[in-house]
Amino acid sequence: MPVARIADSLADVPAAQWDALHDGSNPFVSHAFLAGLEQCGVVQARNGWTPRHLTLWDGEHLIAAAPGYLKTNSHGEFVFDHAWAHAYARHGQDYFPKWLCAVPYTPVTGPRLLVRDAASSQLLLKAAIAHAQRAGLSSAHVNFNTAVEDTSFGGEWLARADIQYHWRNLDNWADFDGFLSAMDHKHRKNIRQERAKVARAGVSFRTVHGDEASADDLVAMHRFYLQTFAEYGNTPAMTLPFLTHLARSMPRELVLILAERGGGVIAGALCLRGGDTLYGRYWGSVETIPGLHFETCYYQGIDYCLRENLGIFEPGAQGEHKLSRGFLPTLVRSRHWIADPAFAQALAPWCAEETASILQYKTLLEAHTPFRSMQACR
C-alpha cells in the first residue's frame, strides 16, 4: 500500500522522480520551477505560502505527487474565496490555515495531480483530505486543474469555474496578416492602428530565451515587474535570483520580449513556453506610449507563436479587452473540499449558481468575437 508523506521542501524530493510524473509540457509543475520558488525567496511563510507538498511512495519510488502549500491568506491564488473566509469569521470559525494544491502566483491551467495512472489520482485526493483532517485545516483546494483531472474528483469536492482569454492558431495561420484576415474589418483595422502607433514612436522589439538573455536583460525585466506592482500598490513576490534561476535551469522555456527605443530597453514581457503553448506572466514599462502594452504583451506574443509553431498563447488572468484582440473565452476550473459539513452544504448551491453564470457569460462572449464567422472560433 502506498505511503503518503508531506514534504516541507521540494528539495527533499528527487527531481528526476518528480519530473517523471508529468510529461514536461507544462513548465510550472517542473521540479526546477517549483523548487526555484522556494530556493530564491518567492515562496515564503510570511507571505502566506508554506510548502506542504503531498507525495505518495511505494518504498523508495515516488508514484504520485501534488504541489501543495499551507495558506494563511488567499494572496496570489487567483481563485477568489474572500467571501468564504468572511463567512467563516462571521460564524466564529477560522478559514485559515487551509491546504492548497496549486502553483504559487500562477493562474495557469495544468496538471495538479501528478500521477502515473488514474487509480493514483484517487489515492492522492484521499491523502489530501486525510492531511487536512489530521492538521485540523478548514479545507483543501486544487486550483487550475485540467479538464481530464476534473473527472477524478468525487462529489465531496465542490466545483468552481471562471473565464480566461486564450489565443489559438485555429486555422493554421502562417503569419500575423493571416491571423488578421480572419477578423472583421473594424477589429483588423484597430489592431493595425495600434501596432502602427508603437512603430511610429520608434519602438523596436527583441525576443530572447533564457540562455540568450544577458544579465542586464534580466535586471531590466525584474525592474519592469517591480514598476508594475508599485503602480498598482501590490506586493511583489518574484525575485531577481528566481529570474536568474529560470534563465539557467530552464533556458529555452524562459522567453523575454523586450521593447527598445533610443538605445535603451523601455518595456518587457516575461513569458514561459511549454509544449505547444506560450504563457504570458508579467510585464512592465518605464515609458507611457499608446499601444505599447498591447504590442508587448499580446501582439509580440502572437508573432512569437506563429514563428515558433506554437498553437496556444495564454496571456494571463482576466481582461475582457483581450477578446477584441483575438483571445477567446476559455473555461478554467478549481475544486474545493470543505471540512465543516454545514459550510459545505451551504456552499454547494452557491458554486453551482456561479458555474452556471460563468457558462452563460462564456456563451455571450462567444457571440461577440472579432472573427468574421464562428468557423474561426471553433
Order of alpha helices (4+ residues) and beta strands (2+ residues): beta-alpha-alpha-beta-beta-beta-beta-alpha-beta-beta-alpha-beta-alpha-beta-alpha-alpha-beta-alpha-alpha-beta-beta-beta-alpha-beta-beta-alpha
